[in-house]
Amino acid sequence: MENTSGTGPSAVVPAEIDRWNWGAFLLSWIWGIGNSTYIALLCFVPFVGIVMPFILGAKGSAWAWRNRRWESVEKFKSVQRTWALVGLVLLLLNILLIVVVIFAAVNAPPMEHPIAPMEY
């Protein structure tokens, strides 16, 4: 099959890459900039931003193939796997951070009131 990547809407997307894109889903606008898929910036539009990661997950691979020139299908898949791995690592770090913050808040000693009560 001929490599048609980067030729815009007329590019034929190979069936093996036209599938869910975890990197696009997890990293949305960052992934979009890195893959010349600027429609991902709609993540910043109120209400649209809520559904945009799901749209990117579903359509991101095809858009990235059409919007940027790739050496080969294998290179494309390798780069997209890297995006997905980075997204997963950042997601796990965020979850860990939230757990640590909640644990610290629950186990923090009670605060003393900084202002002494007024005597009447």
C-alpha positions in Angstrom: 0.0 0.0 0.0 1.2 3.5 -0.9 2.1 5.8 2.0 -0.5 8.6 1.7 0.1 10.2 5.1 0.2 14.0 5.3 -1.9 14.5 2.2 -5.0 15.8 3.9 -8.5 14.6 3.8 -7.9 12.6 0.6 -5.3 10.4 2.4 -6.2 6.7 2.6 -5.9 5.6 6.3 -4.6 2.0 6.6 -7.1 -0.2 8.4 -4.4 -1.3 10.9 -4.1 2.2 12.4 -7.7 3.3 12.1 -8.6 2.5 15.7 -8.9 3.9 19.2 -5.9 6.2 20.1 -5.1 6.2 23.8 -2.5 9.0 23.4 -5.1 11.3 21.8 -7.6 10.4 24.5 -5.3 10.9 27.5 -3.3 13.9 26.3 -5.9 15.6 24.0 -4.6 19.1 23.1 -0.9 18.3 23.8 -1.2 15.2 21.5 -3.0 17.4 18.9 -0.2 19.9 18.7 2.4 17.1 18.5 0.6 15.4 15.7 -0.5 18.5 13.7 -4.1 17.8 14.6 -5.1 21.3 15.7 -8.8 20.4 16.0 -7.7 19.0 19.4 -7.5 22.6 20.6 -11.3 22.5 20.8 -10.7 21.0 24.2 -10.5 24.5 25.5 -14.0 25.4 24.3 -16.6 25.1 27.1 -18.9 22.1 26.8 -17.1 20.9 23.6 -14.0 20.2 25.8 -15.9 17.6 27.7 -16.5 15.3 24.7 -13.4 16.2 22.7 -11.1 13.6 24.3 -13.5 10.9 23.3 -13.7 12.2 19.7 -9.9 12.4 19.6 -9.7 8.8 20.9 -12.0 7.6 18.2 -10.8 9.8 15.2 -7.3 10.8 16.3 -5.3 8.1 14.5 -7.0 8.9 11.2 -6.5 12.7 11.7 -2.9 12.3 12.7 -2.2 10.1 9.6 -3.8 12.7 7.3 -2.3 15.8 8.9 1.3 14.8 9.1 3.8 12.9 6.9 4.9 9.6 8.4 7.8 7.4 7.3 5.7 4.3 7.5 2.8 2.6 9.2 5.2 1.0 11.7 6.8 4.4 12.6 3.3 5.8 13.1 2.3 3.0 15.4 5.5 3.3 17.3 5.0 7.1 17.9 1.4 6.6 18.9 2.4 3.9 21.4 4.8 6.3 22.9 2.1 9.0 23.2 -0.2 6.4 24.9 2.5 5.3 27.3 3.3 8.9 28.3 -0.4 9.6 28.8 -0.8 6.5 31.0 2.2 7.4 33.1 0.9 11.0 33.6 -2.5 9.6 34.5 -1.0 7.3 37.1 1.1 10.1 38.5 -2.0 12.3 38.8 -3.9 9.5 40.7 -0.9 9.0 43.0 -0.7 12.7 43.7 -4.4 12.8 44.5 -4.1 9.8 46.9 -1.1 11.4 48.6 -2.9 14.8 49.1 -6.0 13.1 50.5 -3.9 10.9 52.8 -2.0 14.0 54.0 -5.2 16.0 54.5 -6.9 13.2 56.5 -3.8 12.5 58.7 -2.8 16.2 59.3 -2.9 17.3 62.9 -5.7 19.7 63.8 -4.7 23.4 63.3 -4.7 25.8 66.2 -6.7 28.9 65.7 -4.1 31.7 64.9 -6.1 34.4 66.5 -6.8 34.3 70.2 -10.4 34.5 71.2 -11.5 37.9 72.5 -12.4 38.3 76.1 -15.3 40.5 77.0 
